[in-house]
């Protein structure tokens, strides 16, 4: 049994290995953790199916557009290099290198990995732009155009602030590059 487990671990690329007990789930059939297919196929599930695959707080955020409390979430103060993906479907969304401290208490990014991994829609109040995962339509957060150095928000290269909910995302630390044989 131990030999079989070791064989699986050795044959699993380092970029897909996770720590036992970790909530980070590697996506199936991909070569790199930031792999984005040419065509992003929609994932649709019933509410019951989503409830089975998500924690209660993830369900509230991703499926019911809830917002977690500022400064009381997992990633607002995370400064580790890596990748943020959708907690609902594992689609890669943001590189940690595009994250910045907006002072708002939520993880903020100035651009997604590719524009096509997110979709935008106007909130019912017409005031804000909601950001959704392009694959599962999960609510991620909101987009603001206030990252211009005014109002206490630092200036970013795009002038945009993707203000995301930690509970809507997973984070994977960047693994060290393996030496080439």
N, C-alpha and C positions, 0 to 999 in steps of 0.2 A: 504494500500500500504506500509506504513512504517513498519507495523508488518510483512508483507511478506518479505521485504528486510532484516529486522533484523533476521528472521528465517533462511534465506539463509546464512547470515554472520555468525551466531552462528554455523550453521551446517558445515561451511567450515573450514577445519583444518587450524590452524594458519600458518603452513608452506606453505600454498598455498594462503594466503590472501595477496593482494597487495594494495598499497595506491591508492586512486582514482586519475586518471590522470596519473598514472605511466605507463611507457613503458614496464614494466616487465610483461610478460604474463606467467601464470603458465601452465605447460604442462598438457595435458589431461590425465586422468586415471592413475595417479601415486600416490604413497603413500608418497614419499619423493622427495624433489627437486633435489637430486642427484641420483635418480633412473635411472639405465641404463638397458634396456631390455637385455635378454640373446641373442637375435638375433636383430641386428640393421638393420631394414628394410630401404632400400633406398627410398628417397623421390625424385620424379622427377616432375618438373613443366616446363611449357614453359616460355620463357622470359617475356611474357605479364603477366603470373600468378605471377612470382617473382616480377615484377615491382609493382603489386597491393599490395603485402604483405610486401614489404620492403621500407624503405625510399630511396631517391635517392642516398645518400652516402653509405648506406648499400648495395644497388644493385651494385654500382660501385666496392665496395670492395669484396663482396661475389661472385658475378657472373662474374665480369670482371677483377678480380685480381688486383684492384687498391691498392695503399698504401697511408694511411693518413699521414699527416705531423707529424714529431717527435715533442714531447713536446706540441702539440696542439690537443690532443685527450682526450677522457673522462677518461680513466683508467690508464694512465701511472703513475700517482701519487696517485692512490687509495690504501690506506693501511687498508681498512675496511675488517674485516673477512667475508667471504661469498663464493659464488660460481659463476663462469663464465660459461655461456652456449652459444651455437650457436645462433646468432640473426636470422638465417634463419629457424631453425627447433627446437630450444630449447634443443638440446642434451647437457647434462652436459659435460663440457670439462676440466676445471681446478678448483681446490680449491685455494682460496686466500692464503692459507698457503704455496703454492709452488711458489708464485709470489716473485720476488726479483727485486731490483733496479739495472738494468744493466747499467744505465747511458746513454742509447741509446734514451730515449724519447718515447719508446713504452712499453706496458705492456709485461713483460718477465716472463716466468715460467720455472722451471727446469723439470717438468714432467706433463703429463695429468693425469686426474683421473684414467683412464685405458688406456693402449696403444691402444686398439681397437676403441676408440672414435675418433681418428684422423687417417688419411692416409697420406702417403708421396709420392711425386713424384718430379722428377728432373725438375727444371725450364728449358725452352727451351735453355737458354744460357749454361746450364750444370754446372753452378757455384753454384747455391743454391738449397736447398731442400724446396719445397713448402709444407705447411701443409694445409690439407683440412679436413672439417668435414666429418666423416665417414657416416653420414646419408644423408646429402643433397649435398655433394661435394662442399660446399661453401669454397672459399679461405679465410683462417684465417690469414696466415702470413708465416713465414719461420722458419726453424730449423737450428741452428748453433751449432757447437761443440767447441765453444770458451769460455765457462764458466769455465775456468781453472785457473783463477787468473792472467792471462797475458793480455796484451793489454787493461788494464783498466776495463775488465769485471770481476766481482767477481766470485770466485770459488763456484760452486754449488755441491750438493751431486751426481749429475749425469754427470757433466761436460757439460750439454746441456743447450741451451737457445732457448726456443720456443718464438720467437719474434712475437707477435700477433698484429693485428689491433683492436683497441677498437670498431670500427664500425661493426666488425664481431661478436661481443659478446654482451650478456646481463649480467648484474650483479645483484645478489640477496644477500642482507645482510643476515648474519646468524641471525636467530631469537633466542631469549633466549629460553632455554628449558622450556617446560611447567611443572609445578609441577604435580607429579603423585597423583591421587586421593587416 
